[in-house]
Amino acid sequence: MFEVSSSNSDAIIAGLSSSLSKIATPGSRATIARGLDFRGVQAKIASSNILQYSGSLTTPPCAEGVTFLIVKDPLPVSVRDFNAIKKIVKFNSRFIQNTLGGENILAIGGASGSA
């Protein structure tokens, strides 16, 4: 639903920005005084084509059979906000996937340690 952009973040992400430092520690909480502004999300869902695909969770237990619904035209998230969120979320448990038809990225990684 979101795509890193050189423009400003949609209002829902911008509303989170000031609270990110308060939730950097796992288990911590923060109150967002004005709440979150979902108007941009609602408008995007109402005006965009919705795409569907089957996949799996990206965090353990990495369960399969998950149905994902995404909008064709995502909302913007600024580079600054993306990096601030990534600093807290930190990682994705799923291996990066190789380009279709390319060398298997796990095999490349395994071979890199031997020489």
Secondary structure, 3 states (H helix, E strand, C coil): CEEEECCCCCHHHHHHHCCHHHHCCCCCCCCCCCCCCCHHHHHHHHHCCEEEEEEECCCCCCCEEEEEEEECCCEEEEHHHHHHHHHHHCCCCCCCCCCCCCCCHHHHHHHHCCC
